[in-house]
């Protein structure tokens, strides 16, 4: 009798969603709206703000 493989019983959501840091529905609506948005990228020495 062949053995069955057992995967996870449930799907784990994104870490930022679990922490309550990102509302992906609102983020998706903002991205597809076409509005100008600020993208902030931090490194050790600099903060770069990119308007897209």
mmCIF entry with sequence, helices, sheets and N, C-alpha, C, O atoms, coordinates in Angstrom:
data_MODEL
# 
_entry.id   MODEL 
# 
_entity.id                         1 
_entity.type                       polymer 
_entity.pdbx_number_of_molecules   1 
# 
_entity_poly.entity_id                      1 
_entity_poly.type                           'polypeptide(L)' 
_entity_poly.nstd_linkage                   no 
_entity_poly.nstd_monomer                   no 
_entity_poly.pdbx_seq_one_letter_code       
;(UNK)(UNK)(UNK)(UNK)(UNK)(UNK)(UNK)(UNK)(UNK)(UNK)(UNK)(UNK)(UNK)(UNK)(UNK)(UNK)
(UNK)(UNK)(UNK)(UNK)(UNK)(UNK)(UNK)(UNK)(UNK)(UNK)(UNK)(UNK)(UNK)(UNK)(UNK)(UNK)
(UNK)(UNK)(UNK)(UNK)(UNK)(UNK)(UNK)(UNK)(UNK)(UNK)(UNK)(UNK)(UNK)(UNK)(UNK)(UNK)
(UNK)(UNK)(UNK)(UNK)
;
_entity_poly.pdbx_seq_one_letter_code_can   XXXXXXXXXXXXXXXXXXXXXXXXXXXXXXXXXXXXXXXXXXXXXXXXXXXX 
_entity_poly.pdbx_strand_id                 A 
# 
loop_
_entity_poly_seq.entity_id 
_entity_poly_seq.num 
_entity_poly_seq.mon_id 
_entity_poly_seq.hetero 
1 1  UNK n 
1 2  UNK n 
1 3  UNK n 
1 4  UNK n 
1 5  UNK n 
1 6  UNK n 
1 7  UNK n 
1 8  UNK n 
1 9  UNK n 
1 10 UNK n 
1 11 UNK n 
1 12 UNK n 
1 13 UNK n 
1 14 UNK n 
1 15 UNK n 
1 16 UNK n 
1 17 UNK n 
1 18 UNK n 
1 19 UNK n 
1 20 UNK n 
1 21 UNK n 
1 22 UNK n 
1 23 UNK n 
1 24 UNK n 
1 25 UNK n 
1 26 UNK n 
1 27 UNK n 
1 28 UNK n 
1 29 UNK n 
1 30 UNK n 
1 31 UNK n 
1 32 UNK n 
1 33 UNK n 
1 34 UNK n 
1 35 UNK n 
1 36 UNK n 
1 37 UNK n 
1 38 UNK n 
1 39 UNK n 
1 40 UNK n 
1 41 UNK n 
1 42 UNK n 
1 43 UNK n 
1 44 UNK n 
1 45 UNK n 
1 46 UNK n 
1 47 UNK n 
1 48 UNK n 
1 49 UNK n 
1 50 UNK n 
1 51 UNK n 
1 52 UNK n 
# 
_struct_asym.id          A 
_struct_asym.entity_id   1 
# 
loop_
_struct_conf.conf_type_id 
_struct_conf.id 
_struct_conf.pdbx_PDB_helix_id 
_struct_conf.beg_label_comp_id 
_struct_conf.beg_label_asym_id 
_struct_conf.beg_label_seq_id 
_struct_conf.pdbx_beg_PDB_ins_code 
_struct_conf.end_label_comp_id 
_struct_conf.end_label_asym_id 
_struct_conf.end_label_seq_id 
_struct_conf.pdbx_end_PDB_ins_code 
_struct_conf.beg_auth_comp_id 
_struct_conf.beg_auth_asym_id 
_struct_conf.beg_auth_seq_id 
_struct_conf.end_auth_comp_id 
_struct_conf.end_auth_asym_id 
_struct_conf.end_auth_seq_id 
_struct_conf.pdbx_PDB_helix_class 
_struct_conf.details 
_struct_conf.pdbx_PDB_helix_length 
HELX_P HELX_P1 AA1 UNK A 15 ? UNK A 18 ? UNK A 15 UNK A 18 1 ? 4  
HELX_P HELX_P2 AA2 UNK A 24 ? UNK A 33 ? UNK A 24 UNK A 33 1 ? 10 
# 
_struct_conf_type.id          HELX_P 
_struct_conf_type.criteria    ? 
_struct_conf_type.reference   ? 
# 
_struct_sheet.id               AA1 
_struct_sheet.type             ? 
_struct_sheet.number_strands   2 
_struct_sheet.details          ? 
# 
_struct_sheet_order.sheet_id     AA1 
_struct_sheet_order.range_id_1   1 
_struct_sheet_order.range_id_2   2 
_struct_sheet_order.offset       ? 
_struct_sheet_order.sense        anti-parallel 
# 
loop_
_struct_sheet_range.sheet_id 
_struct_sheet_range.id 
_struct_sheet_range.beg_label_comp_id 
_struct_sheet_range.beg_label_asym_id 
_struct_sheet_range.beg_label_seq_id 
_struct_sheet_range.pdbx_beg_PDB_ins_code 
_struct_sheet_range.end_label_comp_id 
_struct_sheet_range.end_label_asym_id 
_struct_sheet_range.end_label_seq_id 
_struct_sheet_range.pdbx_end_PDB_ins_code 
_struct_sheet_range.beg_auth_comp_id 
_struct_sheet_range.beg_auth_asym_id 
_struct_sheet_range.beg_auth_seq_id 
_struct_sheet_range.end_auth_comp_id 
_struct_sheet_range.end_auth_asym_id 
_struct_sheet_range.end_auth_seq_id 
AA1 1 UNK A 38 ? UNK A 42 ? UNK A 38 UNK A 42 
AA1 2 UNK A 47 ? UNK A 51 ? UNK A 47 UNK A 51 
# 
loop_
_atom_site.group_PDB 
_atom_site.id 
_atom_site.type_symbol 
_atom_site.label_atom_id 
_atom_site.label_alt_id 
_atom_site.label_comp_id 
_atom_site.label_asym_id 
_atom_site.label_entity_id 
_atom_site.label_seq_id 
_atom_site.pdbx_PDB_ins_code 
_atom_site.Cartn_x 
_atom_site.Cartn_y 
_atom_site.Cartn_z 
_atom_site.occupancy 
_atom_site.B_iso_or_equiv 
_atom_site.pdbx_formal_charge 
_atom_site.auth_seq_id 
_atom_site.auth_comp_id 
_atom_site.auth_asym_id 
_atom_site.auth_atom_id 
_atom_site.pdbx_PDB_model_num 
ATOM 1   N N  . UNK A 1 1  ? 0.845  -1.179 0.000   1.00 0.00 ? 1  UNK A N  1 
ATOM 2   C CA . UNK A 1 1  ? 0.000  0.000  0.000   1.00 0.00 ? 1  UNK A CA 1 
ATOM 3   C C  . UNK A 1 1  ? 0.894  1.248  0.000   1.00 0.00 ? 1  UNK A C  1 
ATOM 4   O O  . UNK A 1 1  ? 1.730  1.397  0.891   1.00 0.00 ? 1  UNK A O  1 
ATOM 5   N N  . UNK A 1 2  ? 0.734  2.145  -0.982  1.00 0.00 ? 2  UNK A N  1 
ATOM 6   C CA . UNK A 1 2  ? 1.598  3.329  -1.031  1.00 0.00 ? 2  UNK A CA 1 
ATOM 7   C C  . UNK A 1 2  ? 1.272  4.299  0.097   1.00 0.00 ? 2  UNK A C  1 
ATOM 8   O O  . UNK A 1 2  ? 0.124  4.439  0.519   1.00 0.00 ? 2  UNK A O  1 
ATOM 9   N N  . UNK A 1 3  ? 2.320  4.961  0.567   1.00 0.00 ? 3  UNK A N  1 
ATOM 10  C CA . UNK A 1 3  ? 2.136  5.941  1.641   1.00 0.00 ? 3  UNK A CA 1 
ATOM 11  C C  . UNK A 1 3  ? 1.646  7.260  1.064   1.00 0.00 ? 3  UNK A C  1 
ATOM 12  O O  . UNK A 1 3  ? 2.086  7.682  -0.006  1.00 0.00 ? 3  UNK A O  1 
ATOM 13  N N  . UNK A 1 4  ? 0.760  7.887  1.759   1.00 0.00 ? 4  UNK A N  1 
ATOM 14  C CA . UNK A 1 4  ? 0.270  9.192  1.328   1.00 0.00 ? 4  UNK A CA 1 
ATOM 15  C C  . UNK A 1 4  ? 1.191  10.272 1.891   1.00 0.00 ? 4  UNK A C  1 
ATOM 16  O O  . UNK A 1 4  ? 1.714  10.159 3.000   1.00 0.00 ? 4  UNK A O  1 
ATOM 17  N N  . UNK A 1 5  ? 1.367  11.300 1.104   1.00 0.00 ? 5  UNK A N  1 
ATOM 18  C CA . UNK A 1 5  ? 2.138  12.435 1.599   1.00 0.00 ? 5  UNK A CA 1 
ATOM 19  C C  . UNK A 1 5  ? 1.169  13.423 2.226   1.00 0.00 ? 5  UNK A C  1 
ATOM 20  O O  . UNK A 1 5  ? 0.111  13.726 1.673   1.00 0.00 ? 5  UNK A O  1 
ATOM 21  N N  . UNK A 1 6  ? 1.547  13.905 3.365   1.00 0.00 ? 6  UNK A N  1 
ATOM 22  C CA . UNK A 1 6  ? 0.687  14.856 4.072   1.00 0.00 ? 6  UNK A CA 1 
ATOM 23  C C  . UNK A 1 6  ? 1.343  16.228 4.058   1.00 0.00 ? 6  UNK A C  1 
ATOM 24  O O  . UNK A 1 6  ? 2.442  16.413 4.580   1.00 0.00 ? 6  UNK A O  1 
ATOM 25  N N  . UNK A 1 7  ? 0.663  17.173 3.460   1.00 0.00 ? 7  UNK A N  1 
ATOM 26  C CA . UNK A 1 7  ? 1.134  18.545 3.459   1.00 0.00 ? 7  UNK A CA 1 
ATOM 27  C C  . UNK A 1 7  ? 0.516  19.290 4.630   1.00 0.00 ? 7  UNK A C  1 
ATOM 28  O O  . UNK A 1 7  ? -0.100 18.684 5.507   1.00 0.00 ? 7  UNK A O  1 
ATOM 29  N N  . UNK A 1 8  ? 0.680  20.587 4.639   1.00 0.00 ? 8  UNK A N  1 
ATOM 30  C CA . UNK A 1 8  ? 0.072  21.361 5.719   1.00 0.00 ? 8  UNK A CA 1 
ATOM 31  C C  . UNK A 1 8  ? -1.454 21.301 5.645   1.00 0.00 ? 8  UNK A C  1 
ATOM 32  O O  . UNK A 1 8  ? -2.029 21.272 4.557   1.00 0.00 ? 8  UNK A O  1 
ATOM 33  N N  . UNK A 1 9  ? -2.086 21.284 6.780   1.00 0.00 ? 9  UNK A N  1 
ATOM 34  C CA . UNK A 1 9  ? -3.546 21.213 6.833   1.00 0.00 ? 9  UNK A CA 1 
ATOM 35  C C  . UNK A 1 9  ? -4.200 22.570 6.607   1.00 0.00 ? 9  UNK A C  1 
ATOM 36  O O  . UNK A 1 9  ? -5.391 22.648 6.304   1.00 0.00 ? 9  UNK A O  1 
ATOM 37  N N  . UNK A 1 10 ? -3.429 23.629 6.752   1.00 0.00 ? 10 UNK A N  1 
ATOM 38  C CA . UNK A 1 10 ? -3.982 24.967 6.582   1.00 0.00 ? 10 UNK A CA 1 
ATOM 39  C C  . UNK A 1 10 ? -2.930 25.834 5.915   1.00 0.00 ? 10 UNK A C  1 
ATOM 40  O O  . UNK A 1 10 ? -1.748 25.490 5.881   1.00 0.00 ? 10 UNK A O  1 
ATOM 41  N N  . UNK A 1 11 ? -3.376 26.961 5.389   1.00 0.00 ? 11 UNK A N  1 
ATOM 42  C CA . UNK A 1 11 ? -2.485 27.892 4.700   1.00 0.00 ? 11 UNK A CA 1 
ATOM 43  C C  . UNK A 1 11 ? -2.153 29.042 5.632   1.00 0.00 ? 11 UNK A C  1 
ATOM 44  O O  . UNK A 1 11 ? -3.051 29.686 6.174   1.00 0.00 ? 11 UNK A O  1 
ATOM 45  N N  . UNK A 1 12 ? -0.883 29.299 5.817   1.00 0.00 ? 12 UNK A N  1 
ATOM 46  C CA . UNK A 1 12 ? -0.439 30.390 6.677   1.00 0.00 ? 12 UNK A CA 1 
ATOM 47  C C  . UNK A 1 12 ? -0.426 31.671 5.850   1.00 0.00 ? 12 UNK A C  1 
ATOM 48  O O  . UNK A 1 12 ? 0.120  31.693 4.747   1.00 0.00 ? 12 UNK A O  1 
ATOM 49  N N  . UNK A 1 13 ? -1.024 32.738 6.379   1.00 0.00 ? 13 UNK A N  1 
ATOM 50  C CA . UNK A 1 13 ? -1.080 34.000 5.654   1.00 0.00 ? 13 UNK A CA 1 
ATOM 51  C C  . UNK A 1 13 ? 0.269  34.707 5.736   1.00 0.00 ? 13 UNK A C  1 
ATOM 52  O O  . UNK A 1 13 ? 1.160  34.294 6.479   1.00 0.00 ? 13 UNK A O  1 
ATOM 53  N N  . UNK A 1 14 ? 0.400  35.779 4.957   1.00 0.00 ? 14 UNK A N  1 
ATOM 54  C CA . UNK A 1 14 ? 1.635  36.546 4.947   1.00 0.00 ? 14 UNK A CA 1 
ATOM 55  C C  . UNK A 1 14 ? 1.961  37.041 6.350   1.00 0.00 ? 14 UNK A C  1 
ATOM 56  O O  . UNK A 1 14 ? 1.068  37.335 7.144   1.00 0.00 ? 14 UNK A O  1 
ATOM 57  N N  . UNK A 1 15 ? 3.253  37.127 6.639   1.00 0.00 ? 15 UNK A N  1 
ATOM 58  C CA . UNK A 1 15 ? 3.684  37.547 7.973   1.00 0.00 ? 15 UNK A CA 1 
ATOM 59  C C  . UNK A 1 15 ? 3.195  38.964 8.297   1.00 0.00 ? 15 UNK A C  1 
ATOM 60  O O  . UNK A 1 15 ? 2.721  39.214 9.406   1.00 0.00 ? 15 UNK A O  1 
ATOM 61  N N  . UNK A 1 16 ? 3.307  39.888 7.340   1.00 0.00 ? 16 UNK A N  1 
ATOM 62  C CA . UNK A 1 16 ? 2.874  41.261 7.600   1.00 0.00 ? 16 UNK A CA 1 
ATOM 63  C C  . UNK A 1 16 ? 1.370  41.344 7.815   1.00 0.00 ? 16 UNK A C  1 
ATOM 64  O O  . UNK A 1 16 ? 0.896  42.222 8.536   1.00 0.00 ? 16 UNK A O  1 
ATOM 65  N N  . UNK A 1 17 ? 0.616  40.443 7.198   1.00 0.00 ? 17 UNK A N  1 
ATOM 66  C CA . UNK A 1 17 ? -0.832 40.399 7.421   1.00 0.00 ? 17 UNK A CA 1 
ATOM 67  C C  . UNK A 1 17 ? -1.132 39.872 8.813   1.00 0.00 ? 17 UNK A C  1 
ATOM 68  O O  . UNK A 1 17 ? -2.010 40.391 9.502   1.00 0.00 ? 17 UNK A O  1 
ATOM 69  N N  . UNK A 1 18 ? -0.404 38.841 9.228   1.00 0.00 ? 18 UNK A N  1 
ATOM 70  C CA . UNK A 1 18 ? -0.614 38.279 10.565  1.00 0.00 ? 18 UNK A CA 1 
ATOM 71  C C  . UNK A 1 18 ? -0.282 39.293 11.648  1.00 0.00 ? 18 UNK A C  1 
ATOM 72  O O  . UNK A 1 18 ? -0.948 39.348 12.682  1.00 0.00 ? 18 UNK A O  1 
ATOM 73  N N  . UNK A 1 19 ? 0.754  40.098 11.406  1.00 0.00 ? 19 UNK A N  1 
ATOM 74  C CA . UNK A 1 19 ? 1.158  41.106 12.386  1.00 0.00 ? 19 UNK A CA 1 
ATOM 75  C C  . UNK A 1 19 ? 0.258  42.337 12.350  1.00 0.00 ? 19 UNK A C  1 
ATOM 76  O O  . UNK A 1 19 ? 0.356  43.202 13.221  1.00 0.00 ? 19 UNK A O  1 
ATOM 77  N N  . UNK A 1 20 ? -0.609 42.423 11.359  1.00 0.00 ? 20 UNK A N  1 
ATOM 78  C CA . UNK A 1 20 ? -1.494 43.578 11.250  1.00 0.00 ? 20 UNK A CA 1 
ATOM 79  C C  . UNK A 1 20 ? -0.800 44.802 10.691  1.00 0.00 ? 20 UNK A C  1 
ATOM 80  O O  . UNK A 1 20 ? -1.289 45.918 10.867  1.00 0.00 ? 20 UNK A O  1 
ATOM 81  N N  . UNK A 1 21 ? 0.329  44.621 10.019  1.00 0.00 ? 21 UNK A N  1 
ATOM 82  C CA . UNK A 1 21 ? 1.082  45.755 9.502   1.00 0.00 ? 21 UNK A CA 1 
ATOM 83  C C  . UNK A 1 21 ? 0.646  46.163 8.106   1.00 0.00 ? 21 UNK A C  1 
ATOM 84  O O  . UNK A 1 21 ? 0.810  47.324 7.733   1.00 0.00 ? 21 UNK A O  1 
ATOM 85  N N  . UNK A 1 22 ? 0.094  45.243 7.323   1.00 0.00 ? 22 UNK A N  1 
ATOM 86  C CA . UNK A 1 22 ? -0.268 45.545 5.940   1.00 0.00 ? 22 UNK A CA 1 
ATOM 87  C C  . UNK A 1 22 ? -1.680 45.064 5.652   1.00 0.00 ? 22 UNK A C  1 
ATOM 88  O O  . UNK A 1 22 ? -2.021 43.907 5.898   1.00 0.00 ? 22 UNK A O  1 
ATOM 89  N N  . UNK A 1 23 ? -2.493 45.970 5.128   1.00 0.00 ? 23 UNK A N  1 
ATOM 90  C CA . UNK A 1 23 ? -3.819 45.612 4.641   1.00 0.00 ? 23 UNK A CA 1 
ATOM 91  C C  . UNK A 1 23 ? -3.679 45.419 3.135   1.00 0.00 ? 23 UNK A C  1 
ATOM 92  O O  . UNK A 1 23 ? -3.655 46.390 2.378   1.00 0.00 ? 23 UNK A O  1 
ATOM 93  N N  . UNK A 1 24 ? -3.586 44.163 2.705   1.00 0.00 ? 24 UNK A N  1 
ATOM 94  C CA . UNK A 1 24 ? -3.286 43.886 1.311   1.00 0.00 ? 24 UNK A CA 1 
ATOM 95  C C  . UNK A 1 24 ? -4.428 44.263 0.382   1.00 0.00 ? 24 UNK A C  1 
ATOM 96  O O  . UNK A 1 24 ? -4.179 44.552 -0.788  1.00 0.00 ? 24 UNK A O  1 
ATOM 97  N N  . UNK A 1 25 ? -5.657 44.271 0.849   1.00 0.00 ? 25 UNK A N  1 
ATOM 98  C CA . UNK A 1 25 ? -6.769 44.703 0.010   1.00 0.00 ? 25 UNK A CA 1 
ATOM 99  C C  . UNK A 1 25 ? -6.626 46.195 -0.295  1.00 0.00 ? 25 UNK A C  1 
ATOM 100 O O  . UNK A 1 25 ? -6.757 46.606 -1.449  1.00 0.00 ? 25 UNK A O  1 
ATOM 101 N N  . UNK A 1 26 ? -6.360 47.005 0.728   1.00 0.00 ? 26 UNK A N  1 
ATOM 102 C CA . UNK A 1 26 ? -6.191 48.443 0.526   1.00 0.00 ? 26 UNK A CA 1 
ATOM 103 C C  . UNK A 1 26 ? -4.947 48.728 -0.307  1.00 0.00 ? 26 UNK A C  1 
ATOM 104 O O  . UNK A 1 26 ? -4.951 49.637 -1.137  1.00 0.00 ? 26 UNK A O  1 
ATOM 105 N N  . UNK A 1 27 ? -3.892 47.967 -0.093  1.00 0.00 ? 27 UNK A N  1 
ATOM 106 C CA . UNK A 1 27 ? -2.658 48.152 -0.856  1.00 0.00 ? 27 UNK A CA 1 
ATOM 107 C C  . UNK A 1 27 ? -2.889 47.847 -2.332  1.00 0.00 ? 27 UNK A C  1 
ATOM 108 O O  . UNK A 1 27 ? -2.409 48.575 -3.200  1.00 0.00 ? 27 UNK A O  1 
ATOM 109 N N  . UNK A 1 28 ? -3.611 46.791 -2.612  1.00 0.00 ? 28 UNK A N  1 
ATOM 110 C CA . UNK A 1 28 ? -3.918 46.428 -3.998  1.00 0.00 ? 28 UNK A CA 1 
ATOM 111 C C  . UNK A 1 28 ? -4.740 47.522 -4.672  1.00 0.00 ? 28 UNK A C  1 
ATOM 112 O O  . UNK A 1 28 ? -4.464 47.896 -5.812  1.00 0.00 ? 28 UNK A O  1 
ATOM 113 N N  . UNK A 1 29 ? -5.749 48.035 -3.968  1.00 0.00 ? 29 UNK A N  1 
ATOM 114 C CA . UNK A 1 29 ? -6.585 49.091 -4.530  1.00 0.00 ? 29 UNK A CA 1 
ATOM 115 C C  . UNK A 1 29 ? -5.750 50.337 -4.823  1.00 0.00 ? 29 UNK A C  1 
ATOM 116 O O  . UNK A 1 29 ? -5.969 51.000 -5.837  1.00 0.00 ? 29 UNK A O  1 
ATOM 117 N N  . UNK A 1 30 ? -4.803 50.661 -3.953  1.00 0.00 ? 30 UNK A N  1 
ATOM 118 C CA . UNK A 1 30 ? -3.950 51.825 -4.169  1.00 0.00 ? 30 UNK A CA 1 
ATOM 119 C C  . UNK A 1 30 ? -3.053 51.626 -5.389  1.00 0.00 ? 30 UNK A C  1 
ATOM 120 O O  . UNK A 1 30 ? -2.886 52.545 -6.190  1.00 0.00 ? 30 UNK A O  1 
ATOM 121 N N  . UNK A 1 31 ? -2.484 50.451 -5.534  1.00 0.00 ? 31 UNK A N  1 
ATOM 122 C CA . UNK A 1 31 ? -1.559 50.193 -6.639  1.00 0.00 ? 31 UNK A CA 1 
ATOM 123 C C  . UNK A 1 31 ? -2.274 50.263 -7.984  1.00 0.00 ? 31 UNK A C  1 
ATOM 124 O O  . UNK A 1 31 ? -1.741 50.840 -8.932  1.00 0.00 ? 31 UNK A O  1 
ATOM 125 N N  . UNK A 1 32 ? -3.470 49.686 -8.083  1.00 0.00 ? 32 UNK A N  1 
ATOM 126 C CA . UNK A 1 32 ? -4.163 49.684 -9.380  1.00 0.00 ? 32 UNK A CA 1 
ATOM 127 C C  . UNK A 1 32 ? -4.912 50.987 -9.650  1.00 0.00 ? 32 UNK A C  1 
ATOM 128 O O  . UNK A 1 32 ? -5.436 51.172 -10.748 1.00 0.00 ? 32 UNK A O  1 
ATOM 129 N N  . UNK A 1 33 ? -4.973 51.893 -8.672  1.00 0.00 ? 33 UNK A N  1 
ATOM 130 C CA . UNK A 1 33 ? -5.700 53.141 -8.879  1.00 0.00 ? 33 UNK A CA 1 
ATOM 131 C C  . UNK A 1 33 ? -4.958 54.088 -9.816  1.00 0.00 ? 33 UNK A C  1 
ATOM 132 O O  . UNK A 1 33 ? -5.576 54.958 -10.429 1.00 0.00 ? 33 UNK A O  1 
ATOM 133 N N  . UNK A 1 34 ? -3.639 53.930 -9.933  1.00 0.00 ? 34 UNK A N  1 
ATOM 134 C CA . UNK A 1 34 ? -2.864 54.807 -10.802 1.00 0.00 ? 34 UNK A CA 1 
ATOM 135 C C  . UNK A 1 34 ? -2.433 56.097 -10.137 1.00 0.00 ? 34 UNK A C  1 
ATOM 136 O O  . UNK A 1 34 ? -1.802 56.936 -10.780 1.00 0.00 ? 34 UNK A O  1 
ATOM 137 N N  . UNK A 1 35 ? -2.752 56.278 -8.879  1.00 0.00 ? 35 UNK A N  1 
ATOM 138 C CA . UNK A 1 35 ? -2.340 57.483 -8.171  1.00 0.00 ? 35 UNK A CA 1 
ATOM 139 C C  . UNK A 1 35 ? -0.835 57.455 -7.915  1.00 0.00 ? 35 UNK A C  1 
ATOM 140 O O  . UNK A 1 35 ? -0.213 56.393 -7.876  1.00 0.00 ? 35 UNK A O  1 
ATOM 141 N N  . UNK A 1 36 ? -0.273 58.634 -7.743  1.00 0.00 ? 36 UNK A N  1 
ATOM 142 C CA . UNK A 1 36 ? 1.143  58.722 -7.407  1.00 0.00 ? 36 UNK A CA 1 
ATOM 143 C C  . UNK A 1 36 ? 1.312  58.271 -5.964  1.00 0.00 ? 36 UNK A C  1 
ATOM 144 O O  . UNK A 1 36 ? 0.577  58.696 -5.072  1.00 0.00 ? 36 UNK A O  1 
ATOM 145 N N  . UNK A 1 37 ? 2.294  57.403 -5.753  1.00 0.00 ? 37 UNK A N  1 
ATOM 146 C CA . UNK A 1 37 ? 2.539  56.906 -4.405  1.00 0.00 ? 37 UNK A CA 1 
ATOM 147 C C  . UNK A 1 37 ? 4.015  56.986 -4.107  1.00 0.00 ? 37 UNK A C  1 
ATOM 148 O O  . UNK A 1 37 ? 4.843  56.950 -5.017  1.00 0.00 ? 37 UNK A O  1 
ATOM 149 N N  . UNK A 1 38 ? 4.349  57.093 -2.840  1.00 0.00 ? 38 UNK A N  1 
ATOM 150 C CA . UNK A 1 38 ? 5.741  57.177 -2.404  1.00 0.00 ? 38 UNK A CA 1 
ATOM 151 C C  . UNK A 1 38 ? 6.201  55.801 -1.958  1.00 0.00 ? 38 UNK A C  1 
ATOM 152 O O  . UNK A 1 38 ? 5.558  55.153 -1.132  1.00 0.00 ? 38 UNK A O  1 
ATOM 153 N N  . UNK A 1 39 ? 7.319  55.364 -2.513  1.00 0.00 ? 39 UNK A N  1 
ATOM 154 C CA . UNK A 1 39 ? 7.934  54.104 -2.117  1.00 0.00 ? 39 UNK A CA 1 
ATOM 155 C C  . UNK A 1 39 ? 9.193  54.463 -1.347  1.00 0.00 ? 39 UNK A C  1 
ATOM 156 O O  . UNK A 1 39 ? 10.084 55.118 -1.887  1.00 0.00 ? 39 UNK A O  1 
ATOM 157 N N  . UNK A 1 40 ? 9.276  54.044 -0.095  1.00 0.00 ? 40 UNK A N  1 
ATOM 158 C CA . UNK A 1 40 ? 10.410 54.382 0.758   1.00 0.00 ? 40 UNK A CA 1 
ATOM 159 C C  . UNK A 1 40 ? 11.289 53.160 0.899   1.00 0.00 ? 40 UNK A C  1 
ATOM 160 O O  . UNK A 1 40 ? 10.829 52.094 1.307   1.00 0.00 ? 40 UNK A O  1 
ATOM 161 N N  . UNK A 1 41 ? 12.563 53.320 0.558   1.00 0.00 ? 41 UNK A N  1 
ATOM 162 C CA . UNK A 1 41 ? 13.532 52.238 0.700   1.00 0.00 ? 41 UNK A CA 1 
ATOM 163 C C  . UNK A 1 41 ? 14.617 52.700 1.661   1.00 0.00 ? 41 UNK A C  1 
ATOM 164 O O  . UNK A 1 41 ? 15.241 53.741 1.458   1.00 0.00 ? 41 UNK A O  1 
ATOM 165 N N  . UNK A 1 42 ? 14.832 51.915 2.707   1.00 0.00 ? 42 UNK A N  1 
ATOM 166 C CA . UNK A 1 42 ? 15.830 52.273 3.706   1.00 0.00 ? 42 UNK A CA 1 
ATOM 167 C C  . UNK A 1 42 ? 17.031 51.348 3.581   1.00 0.00 ? 42 UNK A C  1 
ATOM 168 O O  . UNK A 1 42 ? 16.883 50.138 3.409   1.00 0.00 ? 42 UNK A O  1 
ATOM 169 N N  . UNK A 1 43 ? 18.214 51.927 3.670   1.00 0.00 ? 43 UNK A N  1 
ATOM 170 C CA . UNK A 1 43 ? 19.435 51.146 3.756   1.00 0.00 ? 43 UNK A CA 1 
ATOM 171 C C  . UNK A 1 43 ? 20.137 51.573 5.040   1.00 0.00 ? 43 UNK A C  1 
ATOM 172 O O  . UNK A 1 43 ? 19.584 52.322 5.844   1.00 0.00 ? 43 UNK A O  1 
ATOM 173 N N  . UNK A 1 44 ? 21.344 51.093 5.218   1.00 0.00 ? 44 UNK A N  1 
ATOM 174 C CA . UNK A 1 44 ? 22.053 51.464 6.446   1.00 0.00 ? 44 UNK A CA 1 
ATOM 175 C C  . UNK A 1 44 ? 22.344 52.956 6.507   1.00 0.00 ? 44 UNK A C  1 
ATOM 176 O O  . UNK A 1 44 ? 22.253 53.568 7.571   1.00 0.00 ? 44 UNK A O  1 
ATOM 177 N N  . UNK A 1 45 ? 22.696 53.543 5.360   1.00 0.00 ? 45 UNK A N  1 
ATOM 178 C CA . UNK A 1 45 ? 23.128 54.932 5.363   1.00 0.00 ? 45 UNK A CA 1 
ATOM 179 C C  . UNK A 1 45 ? 22.111 55.899 4.780   1.00 0.00 ? 45 UNK A C  1 
ATOM 180 O O  . UNK A 1 45 ? 22.127 57.078 5.133   1.00 0.00 ? 45 UNK A O  1 
ATOM 181 N N  . UNK A 1 46 ? 21.242 55.449 3.911   1.00 0.00 ? 46 UNK A N  1 
ATOM 182 C CA . UNK A 1 46 ? 20.372 56.364 3.177   1.00 0.00 ? 46 UNK A CA 1 
ATOM 183 C C  . UNK A 1 46 ? 18.913 55.952 3.262   1.00 0.00 ? 46 UNK A C  1 
ATOM 184 O O  . UNK A 1 46 ? 18.575 54.799 3.531   1.00 0.00 ? 46 UNK A O  1 
ATOM 185 N N  . UNK A 1 47 ? 18.067 56.938 3.022   1.00 0.00 ? 47 UNK A N  1 
ATOM 186 C CA . UNK A 1 47 ? 16.641 56.697 2.827   1.00 0.00 ? 47 UNK A CA 1 
ATOM 187 C C  . UNK A 1 47 ? 16.308 57.236 1.444   1.00 0.00 ? 47 UNK A C  1 
ATOM 188 O O  . UNK A 1 47 ? 16.516 58.416 1.164   1.00 0.00 ? 47 UNK A O  1 
ATOM 189 N N  . UNK A 1 48 ? 15.792 56.371 0.582   1.00 0.00 ? 48 UNK A N  1 
ATOM 190 C CA . UNK A 1 48 ? 15.463 56.761 -0.782  1.00 0.00 ? 48 UNK A CA 1 
ATOM 191 C C  . UNK A 1 48 ? 13.948 56.768 -0.916  1.00 0.00 ? 48 UNK A C  1 
ATOM 192 O O  . UNK A 1 48 ? 13.287 55.775 -0.612  1.00 0.00 ? 48 UNK A O  1 
ATOM 193 N N  . UNK A 1 49 ? 13.406 57.880 -1.370  1.00 0.00 ? 49 UNK A N  1 
ATOM 194 C CA . UNK A 1 49 ? 11.972 57.986 -1.596  1.00 0.00 ? 49 UNK A CA 1 
ATOM 195 C C  . UNK A 1 49 ? 11.750 58.056 -3.100  1.00 0.00 ? 49 UNK A C  1 
ATOM 196 O O  . UNK A 1 49 ? 12.289 58.925 -3.785  1.00 0.00 ? 49 UNK A O  1 
ATOM 197 N N  . UNK A 1 50 ? 10.954 57.133 -3.593  1.00 0.00 ? 50 UNK A N  1 
ATOM 198 C CA . UNK A 1 50 ? 10.716 56.986 -5.026  1.00 0.00 ? 50 UNK A CA 1 
ATOM 199 C C  . UNK A 1 50 ? 9.233  57.222 -5.275  1.00 0.00 ? 50 UNK A C  1 
ATOM 200 O O  . UNK A 1 50 ? 8.390  56.506 -4.733  1.00 0.00 ? 50 UNK A O  1 
ATOM 201 N N  . UNK A 1 51 ? 8.909  58.219 -6.088  1.00 0.00 ? 51 UNK A N  1 
ATOM 202 C CA . UNK A 1 51 ? 7.519  58.499 -6.420  1.00 0.00 ? 51 UNK A CA 1 
ATOM 203 C C  . UNK A 1 51 ? 7.176  57.798 -7.722  1.00 0.00 ? 51 UNK A C  1 
ATOM 204 O O  . UNK A 1 51 ? 7.800  58.048 -8.754  1.00 0.00 ? 51 UNK A O  1 
ATOM 205 N N  . UNK A 1 52 ? 6.175  56.915 -7.671  1.00 0.00 ? 52 UNK A N  1 
ATOM 206 C CA . UNK A 1 52 ? 5.803  56.169 -8.866  1.00 0.00 ? 52 UNK A CA 1 
ATOM 207 C C  . UNK A 1 52 ? 4.366  56.462 -9.239  1.00 0.00 ? 52 UNK A C  1 
ATOM 208 O O  . UNK A 1 52 ? 3.862  55.925 -10.226 1.00 0.00 ? 52 UNK A O  1 
# 
